[in-house]
Amino acid sequence: MAESIDFESLVTRFYGPLYQFAFSLSRSEADACDLTQQAFTIWAAKGKQLRDTSKVKTWLFTTLHREFLNSRRRQTRFPHAELGTVEAELPTVSPASMNRLDSSQVVATLALVDEVFRAPVALFYLQDYSYLEIAEILGVPLGTVKSRLARGISQLQQLLARDIAADRSPPQL
């Protein structure tokens, strides 16, 4: 069993080669350190599941490579941008304005959100249902619930920002 492998000796033996591999993938010292540390963190959590201890090196390298690929996917989906370069895309509504909203205004504005998005938002935030429960109630897949929730919240935020920017209250129910 893998639990017979001493963690410290494992780190001593494989840290250098793993770091070099991570650096060759990421081309960044900080990212290479993070990837190497993440591989050992995953080993600490899941390494005991490895039945053939002769495959520890392969397991660590595979894990590090998967973490690298996952980090690249995250960077593609959620790119980092300097605040100054995206300032024009940020809402012009101040946080203080948003804090002045009360729940009745938010619920009234929720009525303006597209119906397909309104139901998941209301079930999640007003009724405290889980994603799975909402999927069951609406008869849609879990992924659909998550995307409708995200789109519904986005639409609600845009409507609230528009109303605040126009200095008007949302319609009353």
C-alpha positions in Angstrom: 0.0 0.0 0.0 1.1 3.6 -0.7 0.6 4.6 2.9 3.9 2.8 3.7 5.7 5.5 1.7 7.1 8.3 3.9 5.7 11.6 2.7 8.9 13.5 3.5 11.1 11.1 1.6 8.7 11.2 -1.3 9.0 15.0 -1.4 12.8 14.9 -1.1 13.0 12.3 -3.9 10.5 13.9 -6.4 10.3 17.6 -5.7 13.2 18.6 -8.0 12.0 16.6 -11.1 8.4 17.6 -10.5 9.4 21.3 -10.2 11.4 21.1 -13.4 8.5 19.5 -15.3 6.1 22.1 -13.9 8.5 24.9 -14.9 8.8 23.5 -18.5 5.0 23.5 -18.7 4.2 26.9 -17.1 7.4 28.9 -17.8 6.9 30.6 -14.5 8.7 30.0 -11.2 5.6 30.9 -9.1 3.3 28.7 -11.1 5.8 25.8 -11.1 6.0 26.0 -7.3 2.2 26.1 -7.0 1.8 23.1 -9.4 4.4 21.1 -7.5 2.9 21.9 -4.2 -0.6 21.0 -5.5 0.6 17.6 -6.8 2.0 16.8 -3.3 -1.2 18.1 -1.6 -3.3 15.8 -3.8 -0.9 12.9 -2.9 -1.4 13.7 0.8 -5.2 13.4 0.3 -5.4 10.6 -2.2 -2.1 8.9 -2.5 -3.1 6.0 -0.2 -5.4 4.9 -2.9 -2.5 3.9 -5.1 -2.1 0.1 -4.9 1.3 -0.3 -6.8 3.9 1.8 -5.0 6.3 1.4 -7.9 4.0 3.9 -9.8 4.3 6.8 -7.4 6.5 8.8 -9.8 4.1 8.3 -12.7 1.1 9.2 -10.5 2.8 12.4 -9.3 3.7 13.5 -12.8 0.3 12.7 -14.2 -1.4 14.6 -11.3 0.8 17.6 -11.9 0.1 17.6 -15.6 -3.7 17.4 -14.9 -3.4 20.3 -12.5 -1.5 22.3 -15.2 -4.3 21.6 -17.7 -7.0 22.5 -15.2 -5.3 25.8 -14.4 -5.0 26.6 -18.1 -8.7 25.9 -18.6 -9.5 28.2 -15.7 -7.4 30.9 -17.1 -9.1 30.6 -20.5 -12.6 30.6 -18.9 -11.8 33.4 -16.4 -9.0 35.5 -17.8 -7.1 37.8 -15.5 -7.4 41.5 -16.5 -5.9 44.5 -15.0 -8.5 46.8 -13.5 -7.4 49.8 -15.6 -7.9 48.0 -18.9 -11.5 46.9 -18.1 -12.7 49.9 -16.2 -15.1 50.9 -19.0 -16.8 47.5 -18.7 -17.5 47.9 -15.0 -20.9 49.1 -13.8 -21.2 52.7 -12.9 -23.3 52.0 -9.9 -21.6 52.6 -6.5 -21.7 49.9 -3.8 -23.4 52.4 -1.6 -26.3 52.6 -4.1 -26.7 48.9 -4.1 -26.7 48.8 -0.3 -29.7 51.1 -0.3 -31.8 48.6 -2.0 -34.2 46.7 0.2 -35.6 43.2 -0.4 -38.9 44.4 -1.8 -37.1 46.4 -4.5 -35.1 43.3 -5.5 -38.1 41.0 -5.5 -40.0 43.6 -7.6 -37.1 43.7 -10.1 -36.9 39.9 -10.1 -40.4 40.0 -11.7 -38.8 41.6 -14.7 -36.2 38.9 -15.2 -37.0 36.4 -18.1 -39.3 33.7 -16.8 -36.9 30.9 -17.7 -34.3 32.5 -15.4 -36.6 33.8 -12.7 -37.8 30.4 -11.4 -34.3 29.1 -10.5 -33.3 32.4 -8.9 -36.5 32.6 -6.8 -36.2 28.9 -5.8 -32.5 29.2 -4.8 -32.5 32.6 -3.1 -36.0 33.0 -1.8 -36.9 29.4 -1.0 -33.5 28.1 -0.2 -33.7 25.0 -2.5 -30.4 23.3 -3.5 -29.4 22.9 -7.1 -30.5 19.3 -7.1 -33.9 20.1 -5.7 -34.4 22.9 -8.3 -33.4 20.5 -11.1 -36.0 18.1 -9.8 -38.7 20.7 -9.4 -38.1 22.2 -12.9 -37.4 18.9 -14.5 -34.1 20.1 -16.1 -30.5 18.9 -15.8 -28.3 20.2 -13.0 -26.0 22.1 -15.4 -29.1 23.8 -16.8 -30.0 25.0 -13.3 -26.6 26.4 -12.7 -26.4 28.3 -16.0 -30.0 29.6 -15.6 -29.1 30.8 -12.1 -26.0 32.6 -13.3 -27.8 34.2 -16.2 -30.8 35.1 -14.0 -28.5 36.8 -11.4 -26.7 38.6 -14.2 -29.9 39.9 -15.7 -31.2 40.9 -12.2 -28.0 42.8 -11.5 -28.2 44.6 -14.9 -31.8 45.6 -14.2 -31.0 46.9 -10.7 -28.0 48.8 -12.0 -30.1 50.4 -14.7 -32.8 51.4 -12.2 -30.2 52.8 -9.8 -28.3 54.7 -12.6 -31.6 56.2 -13.7 -32.3 57.1 -10.1 -35.7 55.4 -10.1 -37.2 52.7 -8.0 -38.0 49.3 -9.5 -41.7 48.7 -10.2 -43.7 47.9 -7.2 -45.7 44.6 -7.1 
